[in-house]
Every structure is written in C-alpha cells, then in structure tokens.
Amino acid sequence: MAKKLKTFFSNLKGEYKKIIWLDFKNLCKQTYTVIVTCFFFGFIVFLMDIMYGFSMNYAIDFFCK
C-alpha cells in the first residue's frame, strides 16, 4: 500500500511538472474573456426569458378569456 501511494505521488509530481502555467498578462486576458462571455450569454438568456414570459402571458390572456 505504501509503495503504491509513493508511486502515485511521484507520478503526480511528474505530471505537475508538465503543466504550462500562463503568465499574468495572458491569465488576465483569458479571465476577462470568460467573464464577458458569461455576462453576454446570461443577458441573452435573460432576454429570452422575458420574451417567453410576455408571450405566455399574452397567450394565456388571449385563449382563456
């Protein structure tokens, strides 16, 4: 069990050395892009929800009176 655990952490350390970490400038640029994209699609979903709500209210009022 101890040998397997030691091998696991040894392999984990080797995998971490393979990771290419971003520099601060690229990290900020990609973070900004993700945040803007999330707000954009969130706004699109918000507009679709508002339009769906209005259309359902209109349809209910039209057909149920």
C-alpha positions as CSV (number, residue, x, y, z in Angstrom):
1,M,0.0,0.0,0.0
2,A,2.8,2.4,0.9
3,K,4.7,1.7,-2.3
4,K,1.5,2.4,-4.4
5,L,1.0,5.6,-2.6
6,K,4.6,6.7,-3.1
7,T,4.4,5.8,-6.8
8,F,1.1,7.8,-7.1
9,F,2.6,10.9,-5.6
10,S,5.8,10.5,-7.6
11,N,3.7,10.3,-10.8
12,L,1.6,13.2,-9.7
13,K,4.7,15.4,-9.2
14,G,5.9,14.4,-12.7
15,E,2.5,15.4,-14.2
16,Y,2.6,18.8,-12.4
17,K,6.0,19.5,-14.0
18,K,4.4,19.0,-17.4
19,I,1.8,21.8,-16.8
20,I,2.4,25.0,-18.7
21,W,1.3,27.8,-16.4
22,L,0.1,31.1,-18.0
23,D,1.9,34.3,-17.4
24,F,-0.1,37.1,-15.6
25,K,-1.0,39.0,-18.8
26,N,-2.5,36.0,-20.6
27,L,-4.2,34.9,-17.4
28,C,-5.9,38.3,-17.1
29,K,-6.9,38.3,-20.8
30,Q,-8.5,34.9,-20.6
31,T,-10.2,35.6,-17.4
32,Y,-11.7,38.8,-18.8
33,T,-12.8,36.9,-21.9
34,V,-14.6,34.3,-19.8
35,I,-16.3,36.9,-17.6
36,V,-17.5,38.9,-20.6
37,T,-18.7,35.8,-22.4
38,C,-20.7,34.6,-19.3
39,F,-22.4,38.0,-19.0
40,F,-23.2,38.1,-22.7
41,F,-24.9,34.7,-22.7
42,G,-26.5,35.4,-19.4
43,F,-28.0,38.6,-20.9
44,I,-29.2,36.6,-24.0
45,V,-30.9,34.1,-21.7
46,F,-32.4,36.9,-19.6
47,L,-33.9,38.5,-22.8
48,M,-35.3,35.1,-24.0
49,D,-36.9,34.5,-20.6
50,I,-38.5,38.0,-20.6
51,M,-39.9,37.4,-24.2
52,Y,-41.1,33.9,-23.3
53,G,-42.8,35.3,-20.2
54,F,-44.6,38.0,-22.1
55,S,-45.6,35.7,-24.9
56,M,-47.0,33.1,-22.4
57,N,-49.0,35.8,-20.6
58,Y,-50.3,37.1,-23.9
59,A,-51.3,33.6,-25.0
60,I,-53.0,32.8,-21.7
61,D,-54.9,36.1,-21.7
62,F,-55.9,35.6,-25.4
63,F,-57.1,32.0,-25.1
64,C,-58.5,31.9,-21.6
65,K,-60.9,34.8,-21.9
